[in-house]
């Protein structure tokens, strides 16, 4: 089967590689010519535009930064809608605003194109090893048809409802991740301030109720002072902004999300937006004039 893949960034590139390893033929498109060349060297075919991708495939995966990029790729000049035939399926694995997913879906439907909103969680490490979690909204029949393709890049693929439900679920995920990192940071700073080894605190609590995937992924990074991005602060700011915008539309109050958003914006003001979201600890370190490290 030939699949189109648009967006070869931190997540999209390893996902594309896993599709190639699974035996799918790929036609790829991205503004990053180096990433495109890397995939071509592995057997993918290059397309100059999203329109060309659509002309050559029936199923297209998009993995893009935010709502405007998805709208442009799907509906803009030389976009998917200008080249796709009726019956084409777009699996948008970007993390965007749920309302944007619904708007794009409605417009694509005018061309006979079906959209699944299928954002992922797990960051670069799970994109590389093919164990991402995918949360999918859209037509259930379309989901069933595309399940095996999505499972190629994921350990978990779950249908959560109609179009937009995938990105609502992703926003819930991102709220929990952000608040977990903030709680971890606060706790480790307290330990350091009290003269207790943060590494030993982490080891002591990881097996109890405070233990989590977030704690195990991010505490070692903090202790080793490794803030190379698996998921950049600027991208988490984007997700939290989408969560807050959605909450305003629904008249839902998210006070903790608002607070962590302010922390992340503070880090951005300090020029740290390209660092991993585990660098949220630096907000607390700055307030307390200390650094959380291994003793």
TIKOL-888920 format. One record per residue (C-alpha): x, y, z; residue in one letter; residue number from 1. Coordinates in nm, 3 decimals, always signed. Layout:
<atoms>
+---------+---------+---------+----+-----+
|       u |       v |       w | aa |   i |
+---------+---------+---------+----+-----+
|       X |       Y |       Z |  A | NUM |
...
+---------+---------+---------+----+-----+
</atoms>
This chain:
<atoms>
+---------+---------+---------+----+-----+
|       u |       v |       w | aa |   i |
+---------+---------+---------+----+-----+
|  +0.000 |  +0.000 |  +0.000 |  X |   1 |
|  +0.122 |  +0.350 |  -0.085 |  X |   2 |
|  +0.082 |  +0.614 |  +0.185 |  X |   3 |
|  +0.145 |  +0.987 |  +0.178 |  X |   4 |
|  +0.328 |  +1.145 |  +0.472 |  X |   5 |
|  +0.348 |  +1.523 |  +0.516 |  X |   6 |
|  +0.561 |  +1.660 |  +0.800 |  X |   7 |
|  +0.900 |  +1.510 |  +0.880 |  X |   8 |
|  +0.987 |  +1.681 |  +1.207 |  X |   9 |
|  +1.097 |  +1.537 |  +1.541 |  X |  10 |
|  +0.797 |  +1.304 |  +1.543 |  X |  11 |
|  +0.711 |  +1.262 |  +1.176 |  X |  12 |
|  +1.052 |  +1.147 |  +1.060 |  X |  13 |
|  +1.081 |  +0.842 |  +1.289 |  X |  14 |
|  +0.715 |  +0.759 |  +1.230 |  X |  15 |
|  +0.779 |  +0.760 |  +0.856 |  X |  16 |
|  +1.078 |  +0.533 |  +0.902 |  X |  17 |
|  +0.865 |  +0.283 |  +1.095 |  X |  18 |
|  +0.609 |  +0.278 |  +0.814 |  X |  19 |
|  +0.886 |  +0.204 |  +0.564 |  X |  20 |
|  +1.020 |  -0.074 |  +0.788 |  X |  21 |
|  +0.672 |  -0.225 |  +0.796 |  X |  22 |
|  +0.671 |  -0.249 |  +0.418 |  X |  23 |
|  +0.452 |  +0.045 |  +0.322 |  X |  24 |
|  +0.545 |  +0.254 |  +0.021 |  X |  25 |
|  +0.575 |  +0.620 |  +0.117 |  X |  26 |
|  +0.550 |  +0.948 |  -0.069 |  X |  27 |
|  +0.683 |  +1.224 |  +0.157 |  X |  28 |
|  +0.669 |  +1.601 |  +0.161 |  X |  29 |
|  +0.832 |  +1.855 |  +0.392 |  X |  30 |
|  +1.002 |  +2.193 |  +0.367 |  X |  31 |
|  +1.307 |  +2.039 |  +0.535 |  X |  32 |
|  +1.501 |  +1.906 |  +0.237 |  X |  33 |
|  +1.751 |  +1.724 |  +0.459 |  X |  34 |
|  +1.474 |  +1.522 |  +0.625 |  X |  35 |
|  +1.317 |  +1.446 |  +0.285 |  X |  36 |
|  +1.653 |  +1.329 |  +0.149 |  X |  37 |
|  +1.700 |  +1.100 |  +0.450 |  X |  38 |
|  +1.365 |  +0.931 |  +0.385 |  X |  39 |
|  +1.430 |  +0.908 |  +0.011 |  X |  40 |
|  +1.758 |  +0.732 |  +0.088 |  X |  41 |
|  +1.556 |  +0.476 |  +0.280 |  X |  42 |
|  +1.321 |  +0.412 |  -0.010 |  X |  43 |
|  +1.054 |  +0.681 |  +0.007 |  X |  44 |
|  +0.946 |  +0.888 |  -0.293 |  X |  45 |
|  +0.966 |  +1.268 |  -0.279 |  X |  46 |
|  +0.670 |  +1.493 |  -0.361 |  X |  47 |
|  +0.711 |  +1.866 |  -0.418 |  X |  48 |
|  +0.367 |  +1.961 |  -0.282 |  X |  49 |
|  +0.083 |  +1.829 |  -0.072 |  X |  50 |
|  -0.123 |  +1.828 |  -0.392 |  X |  51 |
|  +0.124 |  +1.586 |  -0.551 |  X |  52 |
|  +0.107 |  +1.361 |  -0.246 |  X |  53 |
|  -0.271 |  +1.354 |  -0.276 |  X |  54 |
|  -0.262 |  +1.279 |  -0.647 |  X |  55 |
|  -0.051 |  +0.968 |  -0.585 |  X |  56 |
|  -0.206 |  +0.819 |  -0.270 |  X |  57 |
|  -0.541 |  +0.732 |  -0.114 |  X |  58 |
|  -0.433 |  +0.761 |  +0.250 |  X |  59 |
|  -0.231 |  +1.059 |  +0.374 |  X |  60 |
|  -0.081 |  +1.114 |  +0.719 |  X |  61 |
|  -0.009 |  +1.469 |  +0.830 |  X |  62 |
|  +0.219 |  +1.550 |  +1.125 |  X |  63 |
|  +0.238 |  +1.929 |  +1.151 |  X |  64 |
|  +0.305 |  +2.191 |  +1.422 |  X |  65 |
|  -0.037 |  +2.353 |  +1.472 |  X |  66 |
|  -0.384 |  +2.431 |  +1.337 |  X |  67 |
|  -0.284 |  +2.689 |  +1.072 |  X |  68 |
|  -0.033 |  +2.448 |  +0.917 |  X |  69 |
|  -0.293 |  +2.172 |  +0.895 |  X |  70 |
|  -0.544 |  +2.408 |  +0.735 |  X |  71 |
|  -0.289 |  +2.522 |  +0.478 |  X |  72 |
|  -0.171 |  +2.172 |  +0.390 |  X |  73 |
|  -0.525 |  +2.036 |  +0.366 |  X |  74 |
|  -0.710 |  +2.328 |  +0.211 |  X |  75 |
|  -0.459 |  +2.581 |  +0.078 |  X |  76 |
|  -0.312 |  +2.636 |  -0.266 |  X |  77 |
|  -0.147 |  +2.314 |  -0.385 |  X |  78 |
|  -0.296 |  +2.146 |  -0.078 |  X |  79 |
|  -0.444 |  +1.802 |  -0.036 |  X |  80 |
|  -0.794 |  +1.907 |  -0.141 |  X |  81 |
|  -0.666 |  +2.030 |  -0.476 |  X |  82 |
|  -0.520 |  +1.692 |  -0.571 |  X |  83 |
|  -0.715 |  +1.425 |  -0.385 |  X |  84 |
|  -0.984 |  +1.207 |  -0.534 |  X |  85 |
|  -1.313 |  +1.132 |  -0.358 |  X |  86 |
|  -1.263 |  +0.857 |  -0.102 |  X |  87 |
|  -0.920 |  +0.977 |  +0.008 |  X |  88 |
|  -0.853 |  +0.955 |  +0.383 |  X |  89 |
|  -0.642 |  +1.206 |  +0.575 |  X |  90 |
|  -0.509 |  +1.091 |  +0.913 |  X |  91 |
|  -0.405 |  +1.411 |  +1.089 |  X |  92 |
|  -0.167 |  +1.306 |  +1.367 |  X |  93 |
|  -0.083 |  +1.665 |  +1.457 |  X |  94 |
|  -0.189 |  +1.811 |  +1.792 |  X |  95 |
|  -0.423 |  +2.097 |  +1.705 |  X |  96 |
|  -0.735 |  +2.272 |  +1.833 |  X |  97 |
|  -1.041 |  +2.043 |  +1.828 |  X |  98 |
|  -1.249 |  +2.315 |  +1.662 |  X |  99 |
|  -0.990 |  +2.337 |  +1.384 |  X | 100 |
|  -1.018 |  +1.960 |  +1.328 |  X | 101 |
|  -1.392 |  +1.995 |  +1.289 |  X | 102 |
|  -1.356 |  +2.290 |  +1.050 |  X | 103 |
|  -1.100 |  +2.112 |  +0.832 |  X | 104 |
|  -1.309 |  +1.794 |  +0.834 |  X | 105 |
|  -1.617 |  +1.983 |  +0.716 |  X | 106 |
|  -1.426 |  +2.147 |  +0.432 |  X | 107 |
|  -1.256 |  +1.825 |  +0.320 |  X | 108 |
|  -1.591 |  +1.649 |  +0.320 |  X | 109 |
|  -1.700 |  +1.883 |  +0.037 |  X | 110 |
|  -1.434 |  +1.711 |  -0.177 |  X | 111 |
|  -1.532 |  +1.361 |  -0.062 |  X | 112 |
|  -1.227 |  +1.340 |  +0.167 |  X | 113 |
|  -1.259 |  +1.184 |  +0.513 |  X | 114 |
|  -1.054 |  +1.310 |  +0.808 |  X | 115 |
|  -0.945 |  +1.138 |  +1.127 |  X | 116 |
|  -0.797 |  +1.353 |  +1.402 |  X | 117 |
|  -0.540 |  +1.122 |  +1.555 |  X | 118 |
|  -0.289 |  +1.307 |  +1.775 |  X | 119 |
|  -0.015 |  +1.109 |  +1.945 |  X | 120 |
|  +0.155 |  +1.102 |  +2.283 |  X | 121 |
|  +0.492 |  +0.964 |  +2.384 |  X | 122 |
|  +0.746 |  +1.207 |  +2.244 |  X | 123 |
|  +1.044 |  +1.134 |  +2.024 |  X | 124 |
|  +1.163 |  +0.817 |  +2.205 |  X | 125 |
|  +0.829 |  +0.641 |  +2.150 |  X | 126 |
|  +0.807 |  +0.774 |  +1.794 |  X | 127 |
|  +1.143 |  +0.610 |  +1.729 |  X | 128 |
|  +1.055 |  +0.272 |  +1.879 |  X | 129 |
|  +0.699 |  +0.272 |  +1.742 |  X | 130 |
|  +0.517 |  +0.265 |  +2.076 |  X | 131 |
|  +0.324 |  +0.593 |  +2.062 |  X | 132 |
|  -0.026 |  +0.627 |  +2.205 |  X | 133 |
|  -0.278 |  +0.741 |  +1.944 |  X | 134 |
|  -0.618 |  +0.885 |  +2.033 |  X | 135 |
|  -0.852 |  +0.899 |  +1.735 |  X | 136 |
|  -1.169 |  +1.090 |  +1.650 |  X | 137 |
|  -1.378 |  +1.057 |  +1.335 |  X | 138 |
|  -1.589 |  +0.806 |  +1.147 |  X | 139 |
|  -1.562 |  +0.463 |  +1.314 |  X | 140 |
|  -1.561 |  +0.278 |  +0.980 |  X | 141 |
|  -1.272 |  +0.495 |  +0.861 |  X | 142 |
|  -1.091 |  +0.430 |  +1.189 |  X | 143 |
|  -1.128 |  +0.055 |  +1.144 |  X | 144 |
|  -0.994 |  +0.080 |  +0.790 |  X | 145 |
|  -0.684 |  +0.270 |  +0.904 |  X | 146 |
|  -0.621 |  +0.092 |  +1.234 |  X | 147 |
|  -0.338 |  -0.131 |  +1.109 |  X | 148 |
|  -0.155 |  +0.166 |  +0.956 |  X | 149 |
|  -0.172 |  +0.364 |  +1.280 |  X | 150 |
|  -0.073 |  +0.057 |  +1.483 |  X | 151 |
|  +0.250 |  +0.043 |  +1.283 |  X | 152 |
|  +0.373 |  +0.355 |  +1.464 |  X | 153 |
|  +0.203 |  +0.295 |  +1.798 |  X | 154 |
|  +0.169 |  +0.065 |  +2.094 |  X | 155 |
|  -0.185 |  +0.186 |  +2.157 |  X | 156 |
|  -0.452 |  +0.313 |  +1.914 |  X | 157 |
|  -0.786 |  +0.401 |  +2.075 |  X | 158 |
|  -1.103 |  +0.532 |  +1.913 |  X | 159 |
|  -1.249 |  +0.806 |  +2.136 |  X | 160 |
|  -1.546 |  +0.943 |  +1.940 |  X | 161 |
|  -1.647 |  +1.175 |  +1.658 |  X | 162 |
|  -1.416 |  +1.420 |  +1.482 |  X | 163 |
|  -1.242 |  +1.649 |  +1.731 |  X | 164 |
|  -1.257 |  +1.395 |  +2.012 |  X | 165 |
|  -0.900 |  +1.287 |  +1.939 |  X | 166 |
|  -0.764 |  +1.635 |  +2.002 |  X | 167 |
|  -0.983 |  +1.685 |  +2.310 |  X | 168 |
|  -0.824 |  +1.368 |  +2.447 |  X | 169 |
|  -0.477 |  +1.494 |  +2.354 |  X | 170 |
|  -0.539 |  +1.822 |  +2.536 |  X | 171 |
|  -0.641 |  +1.625 |  +2.845 |  X | 172 |
|  -0.317 |  +1.428 |  +2.808 |  X | 173 |
|  -0.106 |  +1.742 |  +2.778 |  X | 174 |
|  -0.266 |  +1.899 |  +3.084 |  X | 175 |
|  -0.182 |  +1.591 |  +3.291 |  X | 176 |
|  +0.177 |  +1.578 |  +3.159 |  X | 177 |
|  +0.239 |  +1.948 |  +3.224 |  X | 178 |
|  +0.099 |  +1.934 |  +3.577 |  X | 179 |
|  +0.298 |  +1.617 |  +3.651 |  X | 180 |
|  +0.623 |  +1.785 |  +3.544 |  X | 181 |
|  +0.540 |  +2.089 |  +3.755 |  X | 182 |
|  +0.461 |  +1.873 |  +4.059 |  X | 183 |
|  +0.781 |  +1.672 |  +4.012 |  X | 184 |
|  +0.985 |  +1.991 |  +3.981 |  X | 185 |
|  +0.831 |  +2.141 |  +4.294 |  X | 186 |
|  +0.897 |  +1.824 |  +4.492 |  X | 187 |
|  +1.259 |  +1.783 |  +4.383 |  X | 188 |
|  +1.333 |  +2.148 |  +4.456 |  X | 189 |
|  +1.191 |  +2.099 |  +4.807 |  X | 190 |
|  +1.417 |  +1.796 |  +4.857 |  X | 191 |
|  +1.723 |  +1.985 |  +4.738 |  X | 192 |
|  +1.641 |  +2.285 |  +4.958 |  X | 193 |
|  +1.608 |  +2.052 |  +5.257 |  X | 194 |
|  +1.947 |  +1.890 |  +5.188 |  X | 195 |
|  +1.803 |  +1.555 |  +5.086 |  X | 196 |
|  +1.945 |  +1.389 |  +4.773 |  X | 197 |
|  +1.684 |  +1.441 |  +4.494 |  X | 198 |
|  +1.792 |  +1.121 |  +4.322 |  X | 199 |
|  +1.722 |  +0.916 |  +4.634 |  X | 200 |
|  +1.386 |  +1.091 |  +4.673 |  X | 201 |
|  +1.299 |  +0.997 |  +4.315 |  X | 202 |
|  +1.401 |  +0.634 |  +4.371 |  X | 203 |
|  +1.201 |  +0.617 |  +4.694 |  X | 204 |
|  +0.875 |  +0.752 |  +4.553 |  X | 205 |
|  +0.872 |  +0.607 |  +4.202 |  X | 206 |
|  +0.726 |  +0.275 |  +4.319 |  X | 207 |
|  +0.444 |  +0.432 |  +4.516 |  X | 208 |
|  +0.134 |  +0.632 |  +4.432 |  X | 209 |
|  +0.345 |  +0.931 |  +4.319 |  X | 210 |
|  +0.515 |  +0.715 |  +4.058 |  X | 211 |
|  +0.427 |  +0.779 |  +3.693 |  X | 212 |
|  +0.552 |  +0.748 |  +3.338 |  X | 213 |
|  +0.621 |  +1.121 |  +3.346 |  X | 214 |
|  +0.829 |  +1.091 |  +3.663 |  X | 215 |
|  +1.038 |  +0.805 |  +3.521 |  X | 216 |
|  +1.092 |  +0.984 |  +3.190 |  X | 217 |
|  +1.169 |  +1.332 |  +3.322 |  X | 218 |
|  +1.333 |  +1.302 |  +3.666 |  X | 219 |
|  +1.650 |  +1.138 |  +3.526 |  X | 220 |
|  +1.673 |  +1.411 |  +3.262 |  X | 221 |
|  +1.655 |  +1.680 |  +3.529 |  X | 222 |
|  +1.911 |  +1.506 |  +3.752 |  X | 223 |
|  +2.150 |  +1.469 |  +3.456 |  X | 224 |
|  +2.082 |  +1.827 |  +3.338 |  X | 225 |
|  +1.979 |  +1.696 |  +2.995 |  X | 226 |
|  +1.722 |  +1.926 |  +2.843 |  X | 227 |
|  +1.761 |  +1.832 |  +2.477 |  X | 228 |
|  +1.406 |  +1.823 |  +2.348 |  X | 229 |
|  +1.194 |  +1.517 |  +2.327 |  X | 230 |
|  +0.908 |  +1.765 |  +2.342 |  X | 231 |
|  +0.991 |  +2.135 |  +2.334 |  X | 232 |
|  +0.851 |  +2.388 |  +2.580 |  X | 233 |
|  +0.723 |  +2.600 |  +2.290 |  X | 234 |
|  +0.515 |  +2.306 |  +2.166 |  X | 235 |
|  +0.372 |  +2.244 |  +2.511 |  X | 236 |
|  +0.281 |  +2.613 |  +2.529 |  X | 237 |
|  +0.095 |  +2.565 |  +2.201 |  X | 238 |
|  -0.096 |  +2.267 |  +2.341 |  X | 239 |
|  -0.184 |  +2.444 |  +2.666 |  X | 240 |
|  -0.301 |  +2.746 |  +2.470 |  X | 241 |
|  -0.529 |  +2.519 |  +2.268 |  X | 242 |
|  -0.654 |  +2.368 |  +2.595 |  X | 243 |
|  -0.726 |  +2.710 |  +2.744 |  X | 244 |
|  -0.891 |  +2.836 |  +2.425 |  X | 245 |
|  -1.112 |  +2.527 |  +2.420 |  X | 246 |
|  -1.192 |  +2.568 |  +2.789 |  X | 247 |
|  -1.302 |  +2.927 |  +2.726 |  X | 248 |
|  -1.531 |  +2.810 |  +2.445 |  X | 249 |
|  -1.685 |  +2.556 |  +2.682 |  X | 250 |
|  -1.687 |  +2.780 |  +2.993 |  X | 251 |
|  -1.467 |  +2.526 |  +3.172 |  X | 252 |
|  -1.232 |  +2.652 |  +3.444 |  X | 253 |
|  -0.873 |  +2.518 |  +3.430 |  X | 254 |
|  -0.685 |  +2.706 |  +3.706 |  X | 255 |
|  -0.385 |  +2.470 |  +3.733 |  X | 256 |
|  -0.339 |  +2.465 |  +3.356 |  X | 257 |
|  -0.341 |  +2.845 |  +3.356 |  X | 258 |
|  -0.072 |  +2.854 |  +3.625 |  X | 259 |
|  +0.161 |  +2.610 |  +3.449 |  X | 260 |
|  +0.108 |  +2.803 |  +3.125 |  X | 261 |
|  +0.239 |  +3.116 |  +3.300 |  X | 262 |
|  +0.545 |  +2.922 |  +3.419 |  X | 263 |
|  +0.620 |  +2.801 |  +3.067 |  X | 264 |
|  +0.576 |  +3.151 |  +2.926 |  X | 265 |
|  +0.825 |  +3.270 |  +3.187 |  X | 266 |
|  +1.076 |  +3.014 |  +3.061 |  X | 267 |
|  +1.011 |  +3.130 |  +2.705 |  X | 268 |
|  +1.086 |  +3.487 |  +2.815 |  X | 269 |
|  +1.419 |  +3.353 |  +2.946 |  X | 270 |
|  +1.496 |  +3.205 |  +2.602 |  X | 271 |
|  +1.439 |  +2.842 |  +2.701 |  X | 272 |
|  +1.148 |  +2.760 |  +2.470 |  X | 273 |
|  +1.355 |  +2.518 |  +2.259 |  X | 274 |
|  +1.444 |  +2.303 |  +2.560 |  X | 275 |
|  +1.256 |  +1.992 |  +2.669 |  X | 276 |
|  +0.948 |  +2.054 |  +2.883 |  X | 277 |
|  +1.135 |  +1.893 |  +3.174 |  X | 278 |
|  +1.316 |  +2.230 |  +3.189 |  X | 279 |
|  +1.008 |  +2.350 |  +3.375 |  X | 280 |
|  +1.223 |  +2.270 |  +3.680 |  X | 281 |
|  +1.431 |  +2.577 |  +3.592 |  X | 282 |
|  +1.135 |  +2.798 |  +3.679 |  X | 283 |
|  +1.146 |  +2.663 |  +4.035 |  X | 284 |
|  +1.526 |  +2.667 |  +4.046 |  X | 285 |
|  +1.530 |  +3.036 |  +3.957 |  X | 286 |
|  +1.280 |  +3.117 |  +4.233 |  X | 287 |
|  +1.478 |  +2.919 |  +4.491 |  X | 288 |
|  +1.833 |  +2.999 |  +4.375 |  X | 289 |
|  +1.942 |  +2.636 |  +4.348 |  X | 290 |
|  +1.992 |  +2.359 |  +4.093 |  X | 291 |
|  +1.846 |  +2.007 |  +4.111 |  X | 292 |
|  +2.133 |  +1.768 |  +4.035 |  X | 293 |
|  +2.266 |  +1.431 |  +4.138 |  X | 294 |
|  +2.471 |  +1.461 |  +4.459 |  X | 295 |
+---------+---------+---------+----+-----+
</atoms>
